[in-house]
Amino acid sequence: MKVSVEKLPTSEAVLNVDVTWDEMEKASDKAYRKLVKQVDIQGFRRGKAPRGVLERRVGREYIYQEGLDDLISEAYRNALKENDLTPISQPKLDAPIFEMGQDYHFSLTVPVLTPVKLADYKSMHFDREEATVTSEEVEQEIQSFQDRSAEWESVERPVEYNDRIKADLKLTSGEQQISDLKDNTFEITKERHGLFTGMDEHLVGMKAGESKSFTTTIPEDYSNEKLAGKEANYEVTVNTVEAKQVPALDDEFAKKVSDDQFDNMEDLRKAVSDNILERKKRTLTEELRETAIKAVIEKSEFVIHPVLIDEEVAEMEHQFGHMLEQQHLNMNQYLKMVNKSEAEYREELRPDAEERIKRQLVLEQIATDENITVEPAEIEALFNAYEQIGQPLPKTEDQIRSLMLSFRREKTLTRLIELTTDPDPDAESEEAAEDDAAIANAEAAALAGETEATDTDAEESAAATSLPGDQKSETVE
């Protein structure tokens, strides 16, 4: 067969194939030998019927067509391999009806993965930002420990800010009942957001056993559009009033909050400072990685077939559907709540889907250029890590492939930072920690299904769960 391949600027390849009649004859002989073993013909053992008998049974053209189908499959496989083509969907076949005794021509048009034309990432440079910790940050964290260790004591006085109350609360808007809570716990604050905004100032000054009715306005930016901006009518009865008793910041406190790891406040503050510093370093590293990869993406050149974007949109929709299920919703309910059609929703996903594809293409190409590989021992370490945190994974081929892909991309990001920044001053002392962090990042990527763009979706989904008339949807801790 004579095969020519034309790569189109639309991320497609056209395979033109010319087959001589002699090749058609040979292919039909192979087809006969295959078919004769599959067809029962009276008077002959299976596989022993002459070709003429088989032709009378199934038709001569049928045998030639079977041979031609095999030739098409063979030409397609060989052309992909010889021309290093990666198909992203099924090819479109243009195969006219053949004529006996005549040479034959057919063509295949297949969407293919077009390699990215990478920017010169080795010439790029990004500055590292130094992580620092202030005494105010340390004291703020210590205070959070102090608040969590606080105890609540009943008091015989009016409600003040920072108190905790238990109250019966009925909330309505017009004729609609929104909440009917019994003995619900509220911490009284000046910074309440959401449905109960404006409630606390009316509760300050009340005593246990007192009841009160008052009116507020639900915020205009409240997630439930049917309630946003509406008047809210409250009927509240305060059952108990409690004041927060925080422990003293002494050595006993240090021992308690650290489970006896530290004997005094000085050691506790040092440990807290070290933890904050480590968190900041990880955050700055992630931000640096994002800055670098986005810069490479921005300066690289892509040709992306629409089919690839369609598939990524479908995957994003599938992932979001799982998030909705965890909130006891389905996609149809969500679309109704946000007043969008499925087509509109998918169209909104396309820009993010395209960016995700660009990111994957860039990381894969850098990994290839830098000869980045993943060893079996590294994958085994990932499986062990999942098992240690109580989330063992099945060691299937798909799961292994997923972990290998996500970990390879994590190693690629690490390599990109090595090439585009000054040496990390902590690298020698923290090499093992960086390896652990890379594994942790790979775990997160695998669990998330490579969903770099799902944070916004998650926020949108959470907002969408505030349903009118759902008494359990609004609970204030």
N, C-alpha and C positions, 0 to 999 in steps of 0.2 A: 504494500500500500504506500501511496505517496501522501504524506501529511504535511501541511503547512499551517503555521500558527501565526495569527495576527493579533497583536495586543492593542486594544482600543483605548483611547484616552478616558473612556467611561468606566474603567476598571472592569472590563470584560475582555475575554479572549475568544476569537473565532477560529475554530479548527476546521479546515477544509481538507477533505479526504477523497482521494481518487483510488478506485478499486478496479483492477482489470478483471475481465470475465474469467480468466484462468484462476484468479484468486477467489472469485465467487464460486467456481466449481469446487475448488479444494475446501472451501468453507462449507459448502453443501454436503460434501462427503463426511466431514466431521459431524455435521448436524445429523446426517443419516445414522451414523454409528451411535450417536447419543440417543436419538429418538427410538431406534429399533429396540433398545433395551427397556424402553418405557411403555411400549404399546403391545398389547396382547393381540396376536393375529392367529386366527384359527388354522390349525394344521402345521404350525411352526412353534418351536420352542422360543421363549422370549429371547431376543437378540440374534436370532438365526434367520429371520425373514429376509429374502432378497430385497434390494432397493426398489425394484419395480413394483413388488407387492406392497411395500410400505407407501410408495407414491400413490398407488390406487386407493389405499386406505385413507391417507391424510391429505393427499394432494401434492403434486410436484412443487407448486409455488410455495406451499407451506414449508417444505424442507429448505428451499433456497432462502426463504425469509428468516428461518431460524439461523441459518448460516450467516446471513447478513447481520442479524442482531448481534451475533457473537463478534463479527468483525467490527461493528460500531463500538461495542463495549471494549474490545481490545485496543482499538485506535484511541479511544478516550483515555483509558488508563495509561497507555504508553506516552501519549502527548502530555499528560499532566506531569508524569515522572521526568520525561526528557527535557521539558521546558520549565521545570520547577514552578508549576502552577498550583495554587491552593484554592480549590473551588469553595464558594460560600453558599451555594445552593445548586439545585439540579440544573443541568444544561437544557437549553432549548434545541431540539433536534429538527433539522430541515432535511427530510429524507424522502425524495420523490419515489413513486412506484418504479421498480426496476423492470427492465425488459430483457427477456431471455437472449443470451448471446451478446449482450452489449455491456461495455464498461460502465461503471457506475460512479456517481459523485454524490456525496452528502456533506453536510456541515453541522457543526455544533457550536452554539454560542453559550458561553458559561460565564457567570459573574465570578470574578476571582479576587483574591486578596492582593492588593497592590502594596508592595513594601513602601514604607514611609521614607521620604528623602530627609534624613536627619540633619538638623542644624549642627554646626561645629561646636558640640557641647564641650569639648576639651579646651576650647579657647575662652569659655565663659568663666566668670569668677563671682562668687557670692561671699559676703562677709558674715562671719559668725558673730552672733550677739552674745555677750557675756551675761550669765545669769547671776543675779545678786539677790540677797535677802535682807530686808530691813527689820529692825526691832519691832516696828509696828505690826508687820505681818506675823511675826512670831507671837506677839501678845494677842493678836486677833485669833490665832489658832488655839492658843492656850485658853482664851475666853470661850471658844466653842466647846472645848473639853469641859470647862467649868459649867457651861450651860447644860450640857448633856448629863452632867453629874448632879444637877440641881434636884432638889426634892420640893414637892408642893405640899403646902400646909393650909388647912382651912382657916379663914380669917372672918371675924365678925365686923366687917366694915364695908363701905361702898366699893364698887369695882373701880380699879385704876388701870392705866395702861401697863402692859407686861404681866397683868394677872392672868389666871386661867379660870374659866367658868364652865359650868355644865348648865345647859339651858334647853328648854323646849322652844322650837322656832318654826313658825309657819310663814312661808313666803308666797305671795300671790302677785300677779300682774294682771289687772283687769279681772276677768272671769277665770283666768288660768292659774291653777295651783302649781307652783314650781317646786317647793320643798315643804316637807312636813317632818321635821326632825325631833326626836325625843331624847332628852338628856344627852345632847350632843356636846362635845368638848370644843371650846374655842379659846385660843390665846388672843388676848386683846392687844391690838397693835395699831400703830399710826400708819402702817405701810401695807394695808391689805389691798390686793388686786383681784380682779375677776368679778363674779356675780355679786358677792357680798360687800363690794366697795362702798364705803360710807356708813356701814353698820356700826362700827366700833364706837364712834363718838356718841352715839345714842345710848350705848350700853354703859359707858363710863358714868359712875355715880349711882347706878342701881344697886340694890341690896338683895341678898338671897331671899327668895319668896316673893319678890316684886314682879309685876307684869307691866308691859309697856307696848304701845302700838306707835309706829312711826313710818315715815315714807322716805325712800331714797330714789335715786335714778340709776338704773343699770348702765354701766359705761357704754359709750358709743362704739368702742372697739371690741366689745364682747364677742366671742366667737360665734355665738348663736344669733344670727341676724334677726330672727323673729323676736328676740328679747332685747337686743341692743338698743339703748336709748329710751327704753320704756320705764314707766314709773313702777317701783317695787314697794309693796305694802308688807310690813312686818308685824307679826304678833309674837312677842318674846316673853318668856317667863324664866327668870334666873333661878336655878335650883341651888347651886353652891358657888362660892367665891374662894379661890385659892391663890396664895402668894408664893412666888418662887424664892426658895432659900438656897443660895449658891454656896458651895464650900469655900473655905479660905484657901488661898494659894500658898500652901505650906508643903513641908516634906511628906506629910501623910497623903496629901492630894497627889503629889508626884508618884508615890508608890501605888496608889489606887488606880489612877488612870493608865499607868504603864504595866499593870499586873506584876508589880515588884521588880520591873527591869531597872528602874532608876530610884535612887534613894533620896534625891533632893531636887529642888526646882531648877538648879543650875544645869544638872545633867539632862533634865527633861527639856529645858529650853534649847540646849545644844542639839538634842535628837530631833526636836521639832524643826529647828533651823535647817538641819541636814536634809530632812524629808522634804521641806519646801524647796530647797535648792535642787534636789534631785528631780522633783516634779517640774520645776521650771526648765531644767536642762532638757528633759524629755519633750516638753512643749516646744521649746525653741528649736530642737532638732527636727521635730515634725514640721514646724513652720518653715524651716530652712529647706527641708526636702520638698515641700509643696512649692516653694518659690522656685527652686531649681527645675523641677519637672515641668512646671507651667511655663517657664521661660524657654525650655527646649521645645515644648509643644508649640508655643507661639511662633517660633522661628523655623519650624520644620514645615515640609510640604506634604500634603496628603491628597490622595484620590480615593474616596470612600464610596463604594457602591451603595445605593439606597437600601438594598436588601440587608446589608450589614446593620444599618441603622434600625431598620424594621425589627430585626431579631433582637437588638439591644433594647428597644422600646418594649417589646413583648416580655423580655426578661425583667425589666424594671417594673412593669405592671404586675408580673407574677410575684415579685418580691414584696411590692406594696400590698398586694392582696393578702399575703401572709400576715403583714403587720395589722391589717384591718381585722383579720380573723382573731387575733389576740385581743382585740377590743370588741369582739362580738359584733362585727359589722361585715358586710360584703361589699363588693365593688359597686353594685347597683345602688345600694343605700348611700354609699359615699358620693357617687355622682349626683344623686338626687339632692343631697344636702348642699353640695357646692354648686348646684345648678349648671352642670356641664354634661355634654354628651360624651360617649366613649371616644368618638373621633376627636373632639376638642381636647380631651384629656391626653390622648396619645400624641397629638400634635404638640402640646406643651412639653411633652417629655423629649421630643426629638433633639433640641439643642443639648440637653444634658447627656443624652445617649451618644450623640456625636462626640462630645468631649471625652466621655468614657472610652470610646473606641480609640480616639487619638492617643489617650494616655496608654492604653494597652499596646498599641502599635509601637509607640516610642520606647516603652520599657522592653518590649520583646526585641526590638532592633538593637538597643544598647546592650542587652544581655548577650545577643549573638556577637556583636562587635567586640565585646569585652570577654568573651568565652566564659560566661558565668554559668555554672552548673550547680545542681543540687545532688548531694551524695545520699545513698540509701540510709546511712547512719543519721543524717539530719532529719530525714522524714520519720525515721523510727523515734527520734527524740521528740518530734512534734506529737506523734501518737501517744507517747508516754506522758507528755505534758498535759494533753487533754484528759488522759486517764487520771492523773493526779488531782485535777480540779473537778473530778466527778462527772466528766462529759466524754466518756470513751466513744471513739469513732469506729465505725466498721471499716476494716481494712480491705475495701473493695478497690477495683481498678479505678473507678471514677473518683473515689475519695483520695486515693494516692495521687492521682493526676491533679486534682484540685489543690491539694496541699503543696505539691511540687511547683505548680504554676505560681501560686501566691507567694511561696517562699522565695522562688527565683526572682520575682519582681521586687520583693523586699531587699534581697541582696543587691539587685541592680540599683535601687535607690541609694543604698549605702555606698555603692561604688561610684555613683554619680556625684555624691557629696565629697568623696575622697578626691575626685578629679577636679572639682570646681571650687574648693575652699582651701584655706590654710589648714595645716594639721591641727587636729583637735588636741588641745593641751592636756586633756584628761584621757586621751586614747590609750596610752600605755597602761595606766593604772586601772582603766575600766574596760579593757578589751573583752573580758568575760561577760561583763554586764551588758555590753553592746550586743554580744551574741545572743544573750537571753532576751534582750529587747527586740532583736530582729525576729526571733522565734515567736515572741508574744505578738508582734505585729502581723506575722504570717498567720497565726492562729485567728486573730481578729478578722483579717481579710478573708480567710476561708469561711469562717462562721457567717460573715456578712455577705458572702457570695460576691465579693468584689463590688460592693455597692458604694462607690465613692460619693454618690449624689443623693443618698437617702436621708440625710439629716433634715433637709427642708421638708421632704415628704413626711418624715416622722412628726415634725411639728405640726404640719397641716393636718395630718391624720388625728393627732391628739386634740387639736382644736375642734375637729369635726364631730367629736363624740359628745359634745354638750347638746343634748336633745331636749326640745321643749317638752315639759310634762314629765320628764324622767326624774323622779324624786331622788333617786340614788346617784344621779350624775353629779350632784354638787355636794361635796362633803368637805368641810373645813377642819383641818387638824388644829 
